[in-house]
Amino acid sequence: MNNVDRVNQAWDPSFHVNALRWIKENGQASPWDINPIYSQGTGSFYPAGWHALVALPPGDVVTSANLATLIVACVVWPTSLTYLAVALFPQRRLTWVLTPAAAAGVIAFPIIQQSRSAQWPNALAVALVPAILALGIELAASLHQQRTAPPVDVRSTHPDGRNQTVKSLVLVLATASAAWIHPSAIFALIALGCIYVLRYIVLMCRASWLQDRRHGRLWVAFWALCTGSAVWLISTSPIVAGMADNTAVTAPFPDAAERLFFDLPRSPDDERIQLRDYNFWIGPLVILGAFCALRRKRSWPAAVGLGVTVVLYLAALHPARPLSWMTGLWYHDAVRIAAVSAVVACVFAAYALDQIFTALLWYVPVNGRRAAAAAIVAATVCTVVATNAFRYDTRQEAAVPHYDVESDEFGRSILSGEQDFIKSLADVLPADATVIGDPFNGSTFIYALTGRHVVYSQYGFADRTADEKFLRTRFRDIHRDPEVCAALKRTGAEYVYLGGAERARQFNPYLQWPGFYDVDVSQGFELLASAEHAALYKITACNRRSMKQRIGSRHIT
C-alpha cells in the first residue's frame, strides 16, 4: 500500500470508492440505490453495509477504504478468530493465544482477498463469521446444558434465561449485520455451521417428540418448511442466478489441492511461484488439529464444516464444476471459498500446536515444565523465523501489485504521479462537470478523487445504456459522425480524459475501449490540464460553430 491514500487498482475498488463518494454526497446507502451508481439505468440489489460504515468517517474515500482494510486485517479478524477459539476449546487457553499467531501466517485471508482481489465488503463479512459462529456454538451449548441438567431451583434459571435471550438477540443481529455487509456471510455460516444447526434441530425435535408427539410433529414440519423455503428462494433468486453465471479460473485437482494445502498466493504452475511461497506448516497443522477436534463434542462439527469448504474449494476450481449450484453462491471464485476455509483452519492449526506442546510437556517432570515450556516456545519461534513461515516477501508481493504505480507489462490504470494529477482536476473542472474516458486509463477514479462525475464509473460494464456502449467504440469518430455528439449530449459529458498507451488489463480483448484510442485532438478539443501520462480536454467539437465548419469542409472536399 505504501501510503493509505493510494488507490487500489484491482477490479472491485473502482466501484467501491466511487460508491463511497456517492454515499457521502447523497446520504443514501440503500442496497437498491448504489448499484448502479448515480441511479443510472435500472437499480438492482447490492449489499451496502460496508459502504455505509466506511463512508461515515470524514476525509477522502480512498484513505477511508484503505484504513478499513487495515482495521479488518489487524483488529476484526484476529479478535473474531480468538473468540471462535474460545467457543470451540473453552479449556484450552494456549489455543486462544496461538490462534492469532497461526492466522498471521495465512495468506488466503486477509491478504489475498483484501489486497489482490480487493473484495472489501466480502472480506469484512468473512472476518465477522468466526465471531457469529462462536456465538451460535456457545448459545447451542448453553441451551443443551439447560435441557439435559435443569436446575432444581426455578428462580435460579431466570438469569440464565435472560442471558440466553440476550445471546439469541445478539446472534440474530450479528447475522443480519453480516448479511447486510455481504450476503455471502450467510452461505459461509451455513457451510461451516451446518452440522451444528442440524444437530441442534435434531436434538430439539427429539426432545419435543419425547414430551409431546404433536408438538414434535409441528417442530419437524416447521423446520422442513423453513429448509424448503430457503432452498426455493436460493434456487429461484435472479441475484443468485447471476452470481452462479459468473465465469472463473479453473485448475486440475493436483494444482488446486497443492495451492490450498500450502496456502499459495497463486496456482503452483505459475512461473512466478518460488519455494519460499510455500507454507509447509499450515497444511499439516490444520489436518492434525481437525483430527484432534473430531474427538471433542464441541468442535467435531467445525471439523466437518472445514471439510465442506475444502470440497467446495476443489469443486470451484474443477473444470466440470460438479457442485456449481453451491459454488455459484461464491461466484465460483476459489479465493472467496479459501477465505471461508481459513475461518476454522487457523483455529485448528493453533489447536494442533497446543496439542503438540502438551504432548511434549507430558514427559517433563512437573518441576521442570515451566523451563521446558519456555524452551519449546523459543525453539518454535526460531523454527518459524528460520523457515520463513510468515512469508513476509510473499505476502508483500501478493499485496503490492494493485497499489503499484510503476509501468507494468500487464498495464496500469494509474501511473506515477497520475493520482495527484487527477486530484488537481478539482480546481479545473466545474462542480457539475461530467468526464468521459477509458476507465482503464484512470478516468474512473476521477469521481472518487475530485467529486466530478464520470460516464464510466467502474471497470467494465459499458453496456448500461446504449449511449455508453456506442461511445465506447465510436468516440474517436467525433469529427465525422454527428451521432457521437448526440450521445455525448445525452450523457452530459463535456470533458474527456485521455491517457497514454499503457492501460490496465490491456491484453484482455473483452475489456477494450477503442473509441478512446488515437483520438485526434488537433481540433475540436481544448487542453485544460496535462501530465506525463494523461491529459484533460474540454470537448468543443460538438459546438454549433465547429459542427458547421466540419460540415462545410466535407462539402468542399
HELIX and SHEET records of a PDB file:
HELIX    1   1 PRO A   13  ASN A   26  1                                  14    
HELIX    2   2 ILE A   37  SER A   39  5                                   3    
HELIX    3   3 GLY A   49  VAL A   54  1                                   6    
HELIX    4   4 VAL A   61  ILE A   71  1                                  11    
HELIX    5   5 VAL A   72  VAL A   76  3                                   5    
HELIX    6   6 TRP A   77  LEU A   88  1                                  12    
HELIX    7   7 ARG A   93  ALA A  104  1                                  12    
HELIX    8   8 ALA A  108  ARG A  116  3                                   9    
HELIX    9   9 TRP A  120  THR A  148  1                                  29    
HELIX   10  10 VAL A  154  SER A  156  5                                   3    
HELIX   11  11 THR A  157  ILE A  181  1                                  25    
HELIX   12  12 SER A  184  GLN A  211  1                                  28    
HELIX   13  13 ARG A  213  THR A  236  1                                  24    
HELIX   14  14 PRO A  238  ALA A  244  1                                   7    
HELIX   15  15 PHE A  253  PHE A  261  1                                   9    
HELIX   16  16 LEU A  275  ASP A  277  5                                   3    
HELIX   17  17 ILE A  282  ALA A  293  1                                  12    
HELIX   18  18 TRP A  300  LEU A  317  1                                  18    
HELIX   19  19 SER A  324  THR A  327  1                                   4    
HELIX   20  20 GLY A  328  TRP A  330  5                                   3    
HELIX   21  21 ALA A  334  TRP A  362  1                                  29    
HELIX   22  22 VAL A  366  GLY A  368  5                                   3    
HELIX   23  23 ARG A  369  ALA A  386  1                                  18    
HELIX   24  24 TYR A  392  ALA A  399  1                                   8    
HELIX   25  25 GLU A  418  SER A  424  1                                   7    
HELIX   26  26 LEU A  425  ASP A  427  5                                   3    
HELIX   27  27 PRO A  439  ASN A  441  5                                   3    
HELIX   28  28 SER A  443  PHE A  445  5                                   3    
HELIX   29  29 ILE A  446  THR A  450  1                                   5    
HELIX   30  30 ALA A  466  ARG A  474  1                                   9    
HELIX   31  31 PHE A  475  ASP A  477  5                                   3    
HELIX   32  32 PRO A  482  THR A  491  1                                  10    
HELIX   33  33 PRO A  509  LEU A  511  5                                   3    
HELIX   34  34 PRO A  514  PHE A  516  5                                   3    
HELIX   35  35 ARG A  544  ILE A  556  1                                  13    
SHEET    1   A 5 HIS A 453  VAL A 454  0                                        
SHEET    2   A 5 THR A 434  GLY A 437  1                                        
SHEET    3   A 5 TYR A 495  GLY A 499  1                                        
SHEET    4   A 5 ALA A 534  ILE A 539 -1                                        
SHEET    5   A 5 PHE A 525  SER A 530 -1                                        
END                                                                             
